[in-house]
């Protein structure tokens, strides 16, 4: 008869647990979690809107008298400064989703943003409120804490649990800038474009020339079309952010099922919805 000491028994029990956990982790299905995280990472980092938001002020000069140009230049400088806030929000969502994807694929890499770098980025993000900066900081700290363990399934569930609220707050802050900043600004641009051409075509001393009027109407339609396309692109990005938020909320609400093939099936509609929204965004990018 073979006897084991109490210590040896605890060791064997722990070893058995590790093998069991490894087996469970190895059989776990993260297919749709990987798809969701990868899509979200790519979609959240869409930087064309930020670039266009700043460039819009140069476009306005052709529709406003020269006396307004100095003010537009000053506004452009302020928007350049705001870029740090927009970039930080987008990068935070992207980093989080890359971390979730890495855990789901098993290809975990260290989160390389130092707290010093983060502090510097937060100081530059003057557009964000204190609570929004807190959400960015919390998300970064959660990522820095996420490490590879034998129990990968546990780590994924923990990341989803800890990350959901700050992620929702960061996405909400980004959507606020898109809706109240970018889209509102583009709507002002649309009004300026329309007024510019209307003033030209309806001026009392403007001679009636059918060809000139036809060309002016065509130019007005094209210019308004370009602005409306930009508005639609910004709205499409907002839908993408909404889909990411909804998908991750579903992950959070059902995190105990993560790794289950049935959960993969239930998550798939969220992944498909995000994929469709991202395709729509790419199709209408400015």
N, C-alpha and C positions, 0 to 999 in steps of 0.2 A: 504494500500500500504506500502510495506516495503522498507525503504531507507537504503543505505549503504554510509558510508563516503568514501572519496577519498582513504584514507589509507586502509580501509577494502576492497575496490574494488581491489586495487593492490595486497592485500594479497590473495584474492580469485583467482585472475588471476594467481598468482604464484603457488597457490595450484593446480589449474587445470593443469598448465603446468607440475608440478611434477607428477601428476597422468597420464597425457598423455605420458610423457617420460617413466614412469615406465611401462606403458602398451606396448609401442614400444619396450623397452628393453626386456620385458618379452617374446614378440613374436619373437624377433630377433633370427636368426639361426646362431650359431657359430660352428656347427658340424665340418666342414672341417678346420676351423681356429684352433680348439682344436687339431684335428688330426695332422695338420702340425706342430704346436708348440710342441706337445708332442714328435713326431717323431724326430724333429730337436734337441730337448733337449737331447734325448737319443743318437742320432747319433753323435752329436758334441763332446760329452764327451768321445769318444772312446780313451782310454789312452794306449792301447796296442802298438801303433806305437811309442809313445815316449819312452816307456820302451825298445822296440826292438832297437830303434835308438841308445840308450846308450849301450845296451848289444852287439851291432854289433862289437864293438872294441875288446871285449874279444874273439869273434869268429875269428877275423882276425889273432890272434896270431898263430893259427895252420897253417896258410897259408903264414906267413911271417917269415923271419929269426929272431933270438932272438935279434939281434942288433936293430931291429925296435920296440921292445916291450915297451921300456921306453917311446918312442914317442906316442905309442898307449895309454899307461896309462895316459900320460899328456893330450891327446886329450879327453879321457874319463872324466877326471876331468872337462874340459871345457864344455863338453856336459851336465854333471850333473848340471853345473851352468846355462846352457841354458834351462834346464827343466822348470825353473820358467817362462820363456817367453812363452813356449809352453802351459804350464798349464794355465797361465793367459788368453791366447787367447781362449782356449777351454772353460774355465770356464765362460768367458764373454758371449760367444754365448749361453752356457747352461743357465746361469742366465737370460738372456734376454728372451729366449724362455719359460722358466718356468714362468716368469712374464706375458708374453702374454697368456700363457695357463691358468694361474690363473685368469686373467681378463675374458677370454672367458668362463671359467667354473663358475665364480662367487666366487671361493674359494681363495680370495685374502689374501695373507700373507705379512707381512712387509718385505721389502728387508733389510737383516740384515748385509750387508757388510758396515762397517763404512768407512768414507773418510780417516781416519787414516790408517786402514788396506789396503785400496786401494793404498794409497800413498806408503806404505811399499812394496806392491806387485809390483808396477810399478818401484820402485827403483831396485828391484831384477831382473826385466825383461831387462837385458842388451842387449839382442838380438834384441829388438824392436827399431825402429826409433822414433824420437820425434812425428811425425804425427801418427804413430801407437799407441803410448801411449796415445795421445790425443783422439783417437777414442775409446780406452778402457775406458778412464775416462769419456768421454761423454756418453757412453752407460750406465755406472754405475749411473751417475747423473740422466739420464732420468728414469732409473728404480726406483731410490730412490724417484723421484718426482711422480711416478704413484701411485695414491691412489684410493680407492674405492669411487665412487660417485653414486648418484641415476642414473645418465646418464652414465651407463657402456658402452654403444655403443660408445659414444663420447670419453670416455677414451681409448678404444681399438684403435679407429681411430687415436687419438692423439699419442699414443705410437708408432704405426706403422709409422706415419708421422715423428716423431722426431727421431725414432730409426733407420730408414732405412740406412741413409748414414754412421753413425758410425758402424752399423752392417756389411754393405758391406765392409768397410775398414778393420774391424777385420777379416772377413772371407778371404779377399784378402791377408792379412798378414799371416794368417795360411796356406793358399794354397802355398804361396811363400816358406815357410819353408818346406812344404811337398815335393814340386817339386824340388826346388833347393838345399835343404838340405838332406832330407831323401832319396828320390829316386835317386838323383845323387850319394849319398854315397853308396847306395845298388848296383848301377851299377859299381862302383869302386870295391866293394866286389866281384861282379860276375866276373870281369876281373881277380882279384887276384886268385880266386878259379880256374878258367880255366887255368891260367898260372902255378899255383902250380902243378896241375895234368899233364899238358902237359910237364913241365920240367922233371917230374918224368918218364913219359912214353917214352919221346924222348931223354933221356940222352944217349950220345954215348956209355958209358961204361955199360949201363944197359943190362943185358943178356935177350935174347928173351925167355920169359916164358909165354906161352899162358894163363895159369890159372891166373898168377899174373897180366897180362895185362887186362884180362877180368874183374878181380876184381877191378883194378884201373879205368877202363872205367865206371864200374857200380857205383863206389864211386863218380867219377867225375859227372856223370849224376844226382845222388841223391843230391849232394852238390849244384850243380847249380840249381836244381829244387827247393830246399829250399829257395835259394836266390831269384829266380824268383817269388816264391810264395809271398815272402815279398814285392817285388816290386809291384806285382799285388794288394796286400792288401793296400799299400800306394796309388796306383792309384785309388783304389775303394773308399778310404777315400776322396781323392780329388774330385771325382765325387759326393760324398755325400755333401761335402761343396758347390760345384757348384749348386746342386739341392736346397740346403737351400737358397743360395743367389738368385737364380732365383725365387723360390717360394715367398720369402719375397718381392722381387722387384715387383712381380705381386700384392701382397697385397698392397704395397705402391701405385702402379699406379692405382689401383681400390679401394682404401680405402673408397671412398664414398659409395660403394656398400656393404661393410662389414655388415653382419647382414641380408642380403637378401638371400632368399633360392636359387635364380638364381645364385648369386655369389658363394654359396656353390658348385653348380654344375660345375661352371667354374673353381673353385679352385681345384676340385677333381683330375684332371689329374696331377697337380703339386704334390699333396699329394701321389698319386699312384707312380709317378716317384721317389720321395724321398724314399717311402717304399721299392720299388724294389732295389734301390741303397744301402739302409741300409742292406737289406737281403743279397745282394751280398757281402757287406763288412763283415758281420758276418760269412758268409760261407767261406770266404778266410782269416780270421784273422790268424796272425802268432801265 
